[in-house]
Amino acid sequence: MGRFCFGERGSKLSDFILGFTQIGWYAWGTATIALVLVRTTGMPEWLEIPLMVLFGFGFCVTAMIGYKGMDWLSRFAVPAMMLFIIISLFTGLVDARGFAGLSQQTPTESMSVAAAITVIIGTFISGGTQATNWSRFAKTPKIAVIATLAAFFIGNGLMVLTGALGTLIYQQADIVDVLIAQGFVTIAVLMLFLNIWTTQDNTIYNFAVAGCNLLRTEKRRLVTVGGAGIGTVLAVGGMYNLLIPFLVLLAPSFRPWAGSSWRTSGSNIKAATRRLRPLRYRISTAVA
């Protein structure tokens, strides 16, 4: 899609943008699980960096296996996380004394509408643009569309709702912190691992796809490990504290490329298919 929209050379810029967004998310996720795990379990702080290195390279294993590895992880992790979220939401409503008590909660801080829109766009636009990296494996186009819509509107919607309610009730935006506040320490640790792992392997897989196209190489596993290394270095360098600035940077810089890409490929899908058909087999072999 990038080659069709921007040409052989121009697509390299889009690959760089995609790779930049994904490696930033990978670094933040790697730092997050290490820091939260140390804080939750009471481990010594000096273990933070070794854990970042461990998770930085460990989470890329399923991505190195390919789509089947990520598929089997998701088959187990997604239902489990849905159950944990439902437990947390129900417990939160009980602690808030139902919807009546929830409506009486007063937020301690506010965010402008413009800032909220920027954060939401920065959170989802990267994954939304690259959803075809996974939906292309669907049996039919109908299944691809339905699964993508369900994942973003239901799955991500529940995570946003849980964060909003957690902030309102417990003054904690992270689902892991909310579960700990509710007394579910074991569930919180499991949620941390499953949530970060299922995010990380998709993120580094996207990086590998963009990297293979940028470098015009079929060595996907090597690109995956290289990306994990870069992400680990950024995590150790302090990416955990730079999430909001990263999202603010991401939204305006990514939006024009994503809009142009969707518009061009959507209006000329048949021409794109004819133009890219000679490349299909070689690229599919490189990233599958």
Secondary structure by P-SEA (a helix, b strand, c coil): cccccccaaaaaaaaaaaaaaaaaaaaaaaaaaaaaaaaaacccccaaaaaaaaaaccccccccccaaaaaaaaaccaaaaaaaaaaaaaaaaaaaccaaaaaaccccccccaaaaaaaaaaacaaaaaaccccccccccaaaaaaaaaaaaccaaaaaaaaaaaaaaccccccaaaaaaaacaaaaaaaaaaaaaaaaaaaaaaaaaaaaaaaacccaaaaaaaaaaaaaaaaaaacccccaaaaaaaaaaaaaaaaaaaaaaaaacaaaaaaaaccaaaaaaaacc
